[in-house]
Amino acid sequence: MSSAPVLDPVRAVPPAVSPVLSSRPAPSARPEIEHALGPARGGAGAPVVEKPLSVFERLFNQGWLRKLVILAVLAGIWEAYGRYLDNDLLFPTFTATVEAFARGIMDGTLPARAWSSLKVLLMGYAAGVALASLLTGLAIASRIGTDVLETLTAMFNPLPAIALLPLALIWFGLGNGSLVFVLVHSVTWAIALNTHSGFLSVSRTLTMVGRNYGLSGPRLIGKILIPAAFPAILTGLKVGWAFAWRTLIAAELVFGVSSGSGGLGWFIFENKNMLDIPNVFAGLLTVILIGLVVENLIFQTIEARTIRRWGMQA
């Protein structure tokens, strides 16, 4: 009985096939763009190519630069429309507004008015955040608290803060107390709604894990619920800030004199009465710049150090 041919243990592949399998890939015709050999499907090597970014692509990847370009385009449209109308009483140009803004900065008028508004805004915002935190904590802790928050939100959230001005004048007089009162109303419900919605969206499994570790009450809220719901909480803080800022300017336009000077809203109102429209636009520009600074420096810094670092946002 004939036995099967035995293959050479060193050359386990037939000679006719082994040169094809053992041959290495030919060198690339463009070695300057081939970086390395990486694994591909079937185990074969595949070239990994590194393409250098152009100057335009590197600049386009900068978020601050893209926003700066948008602002420059808006300023150009503003300037072109103002020159087209050619009437500073109706719509001053961007350059005229910037000149009025620079004069207000140099003589100290705009910084003083802005600081007067910001002091009142911070007091009302802090009080609104504290009240919203209290209401949300009660809502998470008990069903009665949830009913209270839902009832109060349904009653007062649709009520414009500016509609409370007559009552604020009667109760607190002409001054900062009335402004703080309307600010608390404008801030509380937006923050409470977003925070409560964020808490409700937290996974029940995550809450159960926290309880298994012995967390309950304030410790459960602080260590589990707040970090998990922080995207919704931060959104509520942003919305509350925007509501507070525009409510304050509107309130100051009506009764903004406090401590003899008033804030940015009263500055806008005074210059409107004197038909100094470039100064009116300079006051509006100050409001816009403060909003941009708060959004792009404060809130985005908080977002980068919390939500993005925790992997909750791309």
C-alpha positions as CSV (number, residue, x, y, z in Angstrom):
1,M,0.0,0.0,0.0
2,S,1.5,3.3,-1.1
3,S,1.8,6.0,1.5
4,A,0.9,9.7,0.9
5,P,3.7,12.0,-0.1
6,V,5.2,13.7,2.9
7,L,5.8,17.5,2.6
8,D,9.0,19.1,3.6
9,P,8.3,20.4,7.2
10,V,10.3,23.6,6.4
11,R,8.4,24.2,3.2
12,A,4.9,23.2,4.1
13,V,3.5,25.0,1.0
14,P,3.9,23.7,-2.5
15,P,6.8,25.3,-4.3
16,A,4.5,26.7,-7.0
17,V,2.4,28.7,-4.5
18,S,4.9,29.7,-1.8
19,P,6.7,32.4,-3.8
20,V,3.4,34.2,-4.2
21,L,2.5,34.0,-0.5
22,S,5.9,34.9,0.7
23,S,6.4,37.9,-1.6
24,R,6.3,41.3,0.1
25,P,4.2,44.2,-1.2
26,A,6.0,46.4,-3.7
27,P,7.3,49.7,-2.3
28,S,4.9,52.5,-2.8
29,A,5.4,54.8,-5.7
30,R,4.7,57.8,-3.4
31,P,6.7,57.1,-0.2
32,E,6.2,60.7,0.9
33,I,2.5,60.1,1.7
34,E,2.7,56.5,3.0
35,H,3.0,56.7,6.8
36,A,2.8,53.1,8.1
37,L,1.2,49.7,7.4
38,G,-1.9,49.0,9.4
39,P,-4.1,45.9,9.7
40,A,-6.8,45.6,7.1
41,R,-9.5,43.0,6.3
42,G,-8.1,39.6,5.7
43,G,-4.9,40.4,7.6
44,A,-3.3,42.2,4.7
45,G,-1.5,45.4,5.4
46,A,-3.1,48.6,4.3
47,P,-1.4,52.0,3.9
48,V,-2.4,54.7,6.5
49,V,-2.1,58.0,4.8
50,E,-1.6,61.3,6.7
51,K,-2.8,64.3,4.9
52,P,-1.7,67.7,6.3
53,L,-4.4,70.2,6.9
54,S,-4.4,73.4,4.9
55,V,-4.2,76.7,6.6
56,F,-7.9,77.3,5.9
57,E,-8.9,74.0,7.4
58,R,-6.8,74.7,10.5
59,L,-8.4,78.1,11.0
60,F,-11.9,76.7,10.3
61,N,-11.5,74.2,13.1
62,Q,-11.3,77.1,15.6
63,G,-14.7,77.7,17.0
64,W,-13.9,81.2,18.3
65,L,-12.7,82.3,14.9
66,R,-15.9,81.0,13.2
67,K,-18.0,83.0,15.6
68,L,-15.8,86.1,15.1
69,V,-16.3,85.8,11.4
70,I,-20.1,85.7,11.9
71,L,-19.9,88.8,14.1
72,A,-17.9,90.6,11.5
73,V,-20.4,89.7,8.8
74,L,-23.3,91.0,10.9
75,A,-21.3,94.2,11.6
76,G,-20.8,94.7,7.9
77,I,-24.5,94.2,7.2
78,W,-25.3,96.7,9.9
79,E,-22.8,99.3,8.5
80,A,-24.1,98.9,4.9
81,Y,-27.7,99.3,5.9
82,G,-27.0,102.3,8.1
83,R,-25.1,104.0,5.2
84,Y,-28.0,103.1,2.9
85,L,-30.5,104.8,5.1
86,D,-28.2,107.7,5.9
87,N,-30.2,108.8,8.9
88,D,-28.7,108.5,12.4
89,L,-32.0,109.3,14.0
90,L,-33.5,106.2,12.4
91,F,-30.7,103.7,12.3
92,P,-27.1,104.8,13.0
93,T,-24.2,103.0,11.3
94,F,-22.0,100.5,13.1
95,T,-19.1,103.0,13.2
96,A,-21.3,105.7,14.7
97,T,-22.4,103.2,17.4
98,V,-18.9,102.1,18.1
99,E,-17.8,105.8,18.5
100,A,-20.6,106.4,21.0
101,F,-19.7,103.2,22.8
102,A,-16.1,104.2,23.0
103,R,-17.1,107.7,24.4
104,G,-19.3,106.0,27.0
105,I,-16.5,103.7,28.0
106,M,-13.9,106.6,28.2
107,D,-16.1,108.8,30.4
108,G,-17.1,106.0,32.6
109,T,-20.9,106.2,31.9
110,L,-21.4,102.8,30.4
111,P,-19.2,100.8,32.9
112,A,-21.1,102.5,35.8
113,R,-24.5,101.8,34.3
114,A,-23.5,98.2,33.3
115,W,-22.3,97.5,36.9
116,S,-25.5,98.9,38.4
117,S,-27.5,96.5,36.2
118,L,-25.3,93.5,36.9
119,K,-25.4,94.0,40.7
120,V,-29.2,93.8,40.6
121,L,-29.1,91.0,38.1
122,L,-26.8,88.8,40.2
123,M,-29.0,89.4,43.3
124,G,-32.2,88.4,41.5
125,Y,-30.5,85.5,39.7
126,A,-29.0,84.0,42.9
127,A,-32.3,84.3,44.7
128,G,-34.1,82.6,41.8
129,V,-31.6,79.8,41.6
130,A,-31.9,79.2,45.4
131,L,-35.7,79.1,45.2
132,A,-35.7,76.8,42.1
133,S,-33.3,74.5,44.0
134,L,-35.5,74.4,47.0
135,L,-38.7,73.6,45.0
136,T,-36.9,71.0,42.9
137,G,-35.4,69.3,46.0
138,L,-38.9,69.1,47.5
139,A,-40.3,67.7,44.3
140,I,-37.7,64.9,44.2
141,A,-38.1,64.1,47.8
142,S,-41.9,63.6,47.9
143,R,-45.0,63.4,45.8
144,I,-46.5,66.5,47.5
145,G,-43.4,68.4,46.5
146,T,-43.9,67.3,42.9
147,D,-47.5,68.4,43.0
148,V,-46.5,71.8,44.5
149,L,-43.9,72.4,41.8
150,E,-46.2,71.4,39.0
151,T,-49.0,73.5,40.3
152,L,-46.9,76.6,40.8
153,T,-45.2,76.2,37.5
154,A,-48.5,75.9,35.7
155,M,-49.8,79.0,37.5
156,F,-46.8,81.4,37.3
157,N,-44.6,80.3,34.3
158,P,-47.0,81.7,31.7
159,L,-47.2,85.0,33.6
160,P,-44.9,87.6,32.1
161,A,-42.5,89.1,34.7
162,I,-43.2,92.6,33.3
163,A,-46.9,92.1,34.2
164,L,-45.8,92.0,37.9
165,L,-44.3,95.5,37.8
166,P,-47.4,97.3,39.2
167,L,-47.5,95.0,42.1
168,A,-43.8,95.3,42.6
169,L,-44.1,99.1,42.7
170,I,-46.8,98.9,45.4
171,W,-45.0,96.3,47.5
172,F,-41.4,97.3,47.3
173,G,-41.4,100.9,46.0
174,L,-39.2,102.4,43.3
175,G,-35.8,100.7,43.6
176,N,-33.8,97.5,43.6
177,G,-36.4,95.6,45.6
178,S,-38.9,95.7,42.8
179,L,-36.3,94.7,40.2
180,V,-35.1,91.8,42.3
181,F,-38.8,90.6,42.7
182,V,-39.4,90.5,38.9
183,L,-36.1,88.9,38.3
184,V,-36.8,86.1,40.8
185,H,-40.1,85.4,39.0
186,S,-38.4,85.3,35.6
187,V,-35.6,83.0,36.7
188,T,-37.2,80.5,39.1
189,W,-39.6,78.6,36.8
190,A,-37.2,78.1,33.8
191,I,-34.5,76.6,36.1
192,A,-37.0,74.6,38.2
193,L,-38.6,73.0,35.1
194,N,-35.3,72.1,33.4
195,T,-33.8,70.8,36.6
196,H,-36.8,68.7,37.5
197,S,-37.0,67.3,33.9
198,G,-33.3,66.4,34.2
199,F,-33.8,64.6,37.5
200,L,-36.7,62.6,36.0
201,S,-34.6,61.6,33.0
202,V,-31.9,60.0,35.2
203,S,-31.9,56.2,34.8
204,R,-33.7,54.3,37.5
205,T,-30.8,51.8,37.5
206,L,-28.3,54.6,38.3
207,T,-30.5,55.7,41.2
208,M,-30.8,52.1,42.5
209,V,-27.0,51.8,42.4
210,G,-26.7,54.9,44.5
211,R,-29.2,53.5,47.0
212,N,-27.2,50.3,47.2
213,Y,-24.2,52.3,48.2
214,G,-26.2,53.7,51.1
215,L,-26.9,57.1,49.5
216,S,-30.2,58.8,50.3
217,G,-31.7,62.3,50.6
218,P,-29.3,65.1,49.9
219,R,-26.3,62.8,49.4
220,L,-28.2,60.9,46.6
221,I,-29.1,64.2,45.0
222,G,-25.6,65.6,45.2
223,K,-23.7,62.5,44.2
224,I,-26.0,60.8,41.7
225,L,-28.9,63.0,40.4
226,I,-27.1,66.3,39.9
227,P,-24.1,64.9,37.9
228,A,-26.4,62.8,35.8
229,A,-28.9,65.6,35.2
230,F,-26.3,68.4,34.8
231,P,-26.8,68.9,31.1
232,A,-30.5,69.8,31.7
233,I,-29.5,71.9,34.8
234,L,-27.0,73.9,32.8
235,T,-29.6,74.5,30.1
236,G,-32.0,75.8,32.7
237,L,-29.3,78.1,34.1
238,K,-28.6,79.5,30.6
239,V,-32.3,80.0,29.9
240,G,-32.8,81.6,33.3
241,W,-29.9,84.0,32.7
242,A,-31.3,85.1,29.4
243,F,-34.8,85.6,30.9
244,A,-33.3,87.6,33.8
245,W,-31.2,89.8,31.5
246,R,-34.0,90.9,29.2
247,T,-36.5,91.2,32.1
248,L,-34.1,93.5,33.9
249,I,-33.6,95.8,30.8
250,A,-37.3,95.9,30.3
251,A,-38.0,96.7,33.9
252,E,-35.3,99.5,34.0
253,L,-36.9,101.0,30.9
254,V,-40.1,101.5,33.0
255,F,-38.8,102.3,36.5
256,G,-35.1,101.7,36.4
257,V,-33.9,104.7,38.5
258,S,-32.3,103.4,41.7
259,S,-29.6,105.1,43.8
260,G,-29.9,108.2,41.6
261,S,-28.4,106.7,38.4
262,G,-30.2,103.6,37.1
263,G,-28.8,100.8,34.9
264,L,-28.4,100.1,31.2
265,G,-32.2,100.1,30.6
266,W,-32.6,103.5,32.0
267,F,-29.5,104.7,30.1
268,I,-31.2,103.6,26.9
269,F,-34.5,105.3,27.9
270,E,-32.8,108.6,28.7
271,N,-31.0,108.8,25.4
272,K,-34.1,107.9,23.5
273,N,-35.8,110.9,25.1
274,M,-32.9,113.1,24.1
275,L,-33.0,111.6,20.5
276,D,-29.4,110.5,20.9
277,I,-29.9,107.3,18.9
278,P,-26.2,106.4,18.6
279,N,-26.0,106.2,22.4
280,V,-29.2,104.1,22.5
281,F,-27.5,101.7,20.1
282,A,-24.3,101.9,22.3
283,G,-26.4,100.8,25.3
284,L,-27.9,97.9,23.3
285,L,-24.4,96.9,22.1
286,T,-23.3,96.8,25.7
287,V,-26.2,94.5,26.6
288,I,-25.2,92.2,23.6
289,L,-21.5,92.2,24.5
290,I,-22.2,91.2,28.2
291,G,-24.5,88.4,26.9
292,L,-21.7,87.1,24.6
293,V,-19.1,87.2,27.4
294,V,-21.3,85.3,29.8
295,E,-22.3,82.7,27.2
296,N,-18.9,82.1,25.7
297,L,-16.7,82.5,28.7
298,I,-18.6,81.5,31.8
299,F,-21.2,78.9,30.6
300,Q,-18.9,77.3,28.0
301,T,-16.1,77.0,30.6
302,I,-18.5,75.3,33.0
303,E,-19.7,73.0,30.2
304,A,-16.1,72.1,29.1
305,R,-15.1,71.3,32.7
306,T,-18.2,69.2,33.5
307,I,-20.3,67.9,30.7
308,R,-17.6,67.4,28.1
309,R,-15.1,66.1,30.6
310,W,-17.6,63.6,31.9
311,G,-18.2,62.3,28.4
312,M,-21.9,63.4,28.3
313,Q,-21.4,65.5,25.2
314,A,-19.3,65.2,22.1
